[in-house]
Amino acid sequence: MKVKETLNVNLGNRSYPIYIGSGLLKDYTLIEKHLISQQVLIVSNDTVAPIYLDALITQLSASIKVDSVVLPDGEAFKTLAQLNKIFDSLLSNKHNRQTTLIALGGGVIGDMTGFAAASYQRGVNFIQVPTTLLSQVDSSVGGKTGVNHPLGKNMIGAFYQPKCVIADTSVLSTLPDKELSAGLAEIIKYGAICDHSFFEWLEKNMHLLLAKDPKALIYAIKISCERKAEIVAKDELETGIRATLNFGHTFGHAIETHMGYGEWLHGEAVAVGMCLAAKISKELGWLSDRECDRLSSLCAKAGLPVHKPKKMQPHDFIKHMKLDKKNVTGSIRLVLLKSIGEAVLFECKDNALISKIIDANMSD
């Protein structure tokens, strides 16, 4: 029950800490010091709640009014209809502007709880308690919140920062291998876009992460959160460099939207997207064959797919990619690699180039 690492996301008066360590969910004082009143609403899902919700309520309810809402688990339920259940609970339980929402779950719960907090009475406190590797290293940090729309992923939302992030690594011991691999995709991303030495560390230590080695996990989470915090501090509202955090996501979101939310895990889709983006980078003469192979090999070693879904053709990708939030000029904006450790934004005016690379990416 010890905080191993404390990082800070430096955003002026919106700055907040990220606590990383094992057993942190048992230390309710971490949460308590970030509350501003005696009202709390915990939002969780029907996978996480049976394991962790009652214990958290018991810890907090001795001195605090605690309500909870449990939503169905999965990307398919990241909708306005489910979001409204959070508002129903807040209103029916008479939560005021001093309340705090606690997101206890993975990225879907974190995104929806954050959006609810941004919207309820025009903004209330919220705390992120991510319970998946992917949410611990990515979605819980940086203040992106929102829900999906049938035509596009995360197209409805807001930038809204939490008061703190509590990443308890002990919860990862029960995480299914498939979910662990999905989180590793986002960890690989940080090495690929801005930290070559971390990428090399991942190549040497992926077996430890797959085995859920505690020290390796804490190190990988720490470095990932550090890199994201550095980028977010420079560009909170994604007007420039923060867009590089979407490496692989333009392709990945197209996969998730086309296949149906939840059919592919976010990290799985991003892994394929990173491989496709790397191949375009190679086609443009930036990445060598070896660097491109290193990225796809690392994804495969992490248990991630590296080929597009059989059902998707180039026109399916392009249809969805044209709706991507990064697009500003009418062309498709991609995050590509100049080298491993150096990402750039690229305005792709030639859809034929994208189609060519997708065609060459053989299905499983």
N, C-alpha and C positions, 0 to 999 in steps of 0.2 A: 504494500500500500504506500508506494513512494514515487513521487514525481522524479523521473530520471532526467527529463529535459523540459525546460520552459523556453519557448521561443516567443517573439513578439512580432505582431503584424503592425508595422509603423504607419499609421494613417491619421496622425494628429489627434484630434479629440475622439476619433473613432478607433483608435488603436486598441488592441486586445491581445491577451496571451493565449498560447497553445500549450497545454500541458500534455506531456507524453510519458507514460509509465504503466506499470502493471498493477492492477487492483485499484485503480483510481475511482471506480464506481462505488467502492466501499467507503470512500472519504467524502462524505456529503459536504464538508466544509469548503471544498473547492467550488461547489455550486453555490453554497450559501453566501459566500462573500461577494458574489456577483448579482445577488438579488437586490431589488430596491423596495420591495414590499413583502407582505405575507401572503401573496397570491401567486400560484404556479399552475400552469397547465402543461402536463407532460403529453407529448404526441409520440406514439409508437406504432408498430405494426403487429400483425398477428403471428409473426415468426419470432420477433425479439421480445415482445411483451411477456409471454409466458415464462421467459428465462430471467428477465431483469426488472420488469416493471414493479412488481410487488415490493421487492427489497428497496428500490429507490423511493417509492411512496412511503414506506415505513420509516426510512431514515429522515425524510423531509417533513412528514406530517406531524411530528411531535410539536413543532412550533409554527408550522406554515399550513395554510389552506391549500391542499393539493387536489386538483382534478386531473382526469386523464381521458384521452380519446385514443382508441385503437383502430387503425385503418387496415384494410387488406394489403398484403405485401406484394410488391412488384411494380415494375415500370408501367404496366397496363393500367394501374390505378393512380397514376400521377396526373390527375384530371381536376378540372374546376369543380366537378360534382363532389369528389372526395375532399377537396379543399374546403368546400362549404360545410363539411361536417366539423371541421376545426372551429369555424366561426359559430356554428350552432352551439358547440360546447362552451365557447367563450361567453356568448350572450346568455345562454340559459343558466349558466353558473355565475352570471353577473360579474365578470372580470372587468376591472377598470383599466385606466391608462398606465397604472403602475405595475401591472401584471408582468410575469416573465413566462415565456413559452420555452420548454425544453424539448429539443428534438432528440429522441432516443431511438436510433435506427440507422439505416444506411443512407445512401445519397438521396433516394426518393423522399424519405421522411425529412431529411435535412432541408432539401429544397422547398418542400411544401410548407414546413413549419416556418422557415425563414420568410417565405412569401406571405404567409398568414400574419406573421409578426410585423412585416412592413406595411401591411394593409389595415390591420385592426386598429380602429380609432387613430388612423394615420401614423401608426408606428409605436410598437411596444418592444420591450427587451426580449431577446432570446439567446439561448445557450445551445451550442452544438455538442451532443454526446454521440459521436459516430461509432457504429458497431461493426462496420465492415472495413477491410483494408482500403478499398477504393475511396470510401468516404473519409477515412482518416488522413489519406495523403492528398486528397484533391477537393472533393465537393464541399467539405465542411469548412474549407479555408478560402477566404477571398470575397465572400458576400454575394455570390450569384445565387439567386433564389428563383423559383418559378414552377410552372406546370407545362405539360405537353399539350399540343393541339393535334388533331388528326392529320393536319397538313405539315406539321413541323415540330421537332423536339425543342423544348424549352423556349418556345416563341412568346410565352406570356409570363412575365416575371419582373423582378426588380433587383437592383444592387442594394443590398442591405446587410450590414455587418453584424455578427454576433457579439456578445459581451465576452465570450471566451469559447475555446474549443477544448474538450476533455477527451483525449485519445487514450483509452484504456486498452493496452495491448493484450491483456489477459482474455478479452472477449474473442480474440482471433483464434483461440484454441479450439473453439467449436465451429469455426467458419468452414463450410464445405470447400473442397479443393477447387471446384469450379469458380466459386466466389473469390477465393484467394488469388487465383490466376488473373481474374478480372482486375483486381487491385494492382497486381504486378504490372499490368499494361500501363497504368498511369505513372508508376514508379520508373519504368523504362523510358517513358516520355521525357521525364526531367533530365535524364542523362543524355538523351538524344538531342534535346533542344538547347541545353545550356551548361552541361557539365560532363565533359569527356572523361575525366578521371572517375566520376561516379558510374558512368557507363561501363568502364573497365572493371570497376569493383563488382558491378552486377554480373558481368560475364564470369567472374571468378567465384562469386558467392551465391548464385541463383539456387544452388542445391540447398543451401542453408535456409533461404527464404521459403522454399517449397516445403522444407521440413519444419517450418514455423519456429526456427531457432530464435529465442527471445532477444538476444543481443543483436542479431542480424536484423530482425524486424524493427527494433527501436532505432537502429542506425539508419535503416532505409527510410523509415517514416520521418525521422528528424531531417535528413538531407532533403527529402521531397518537400516537406513543409517549409524548410528554409528557402529553397529555390522559389517556391510559389510565393512566399511572403515577400521576398525581395522584388519579384516582378510586380506583384499587386501594389506594393508601396510606391512603385514608380508610375503606375498606370491603373488606378483603382477602377475606372469606368470603361476600360478597354477601348481607348482611342488610338492605341499604338502597340507597344511591345507586349502588352498582356495578351493580345490575340495569338501570339506564338504558343501560348499554353493550349491552344486548340489543335496542335499538331496531331494529325490523324482523325480529328473529330469531324471535319467536313464530310469525308467519306463515311466515317463511322455513323454519324447521325443519319445519313442517307440510308444506310443498312437498317438501322433501328426503325426508322419511319416506314420504309418500304416493307420490311418483313413483319411489322406489327410489334408494338412496344412490348418488350419482355421475351420475345422469341430468341433474340440474341442479347446476352448481357452487354452492358455498355462497354466494359473493358475488352470484351471479345471483338466488338465492332471497331473499337479504336485501334486494336492491334492490326487488324486488316487494313484500316485506314492509314496507319503509320507505314506499313509495307508498301502500299500504293503510292503514298507521298514520296517515299524514298526512291521508288522506281522512276517517278517523274523527275526527281532531283538528279538521278543518274542520267536520264534521257537529256536533260539540259546541260550535262557536262560538269555538274557540281560534285556529285558523289561518285566514288570509284566503285567498281564491281564488288570489291572486298568490303567496303563500308556498307554497301547495300545488303550484302549477304550477312554481315555481322548483326544488323538490326533484325532481319527476319529470323536468323538463327537464335538470337536471344529471346525473341517472342515465342518461337517454337519450344525452346528450352523451358520457358515459363508455363508451358501447357496451353498456349494461346493459338487460335487459328491464324493462318497467314494468307489464306485464299478467300476470295469473295464467295457469297452464297451462290449456289447453283442457279437459283431462280432469278438472279439479278443480271441484267444486261447493261451495257454502257448507258443507254438512254434512260434506264431506271435511276441510275446514279445521278445523272446530270439534271433530271427533272427535279429531284429533291435538293441537289446542291445549289441550284439557282435560287432557292429560298433561304440559304444559309445567312445567319445574322451578320457575318463578317463582310458580306458583299456590299460594296458602296458605289461602284461605278457601272454596274450592269454586267460586268464580267465576274467569273467565279474567283474569289480570293482564296488561295491555298497557303498553308504553312508548309514550307519546304526546308530542306537542309542544305546549307553550303558545305557542311562537313558534320561529322558526329560531334555534337556540342555547340553547334551554331545554326540557329533557325532564322529564316527570313520569310517575309510576306511576299507573295507573288500573285500579281493580277494575271490570271490565265484567260487570255482572250481567244484561245484556240481550243474549243471543245474536242476537236479531233485528237489532240494530244492526250486528253483525259481518256477518251474512248479507246485509244490505242493501248494505253497502259492497262486499263481494265480488261480489255480483250485478252491481253497476254497473261493476266493473273488467273490461272486455271482454277476451276472450282474444285472443292474437295471431292 
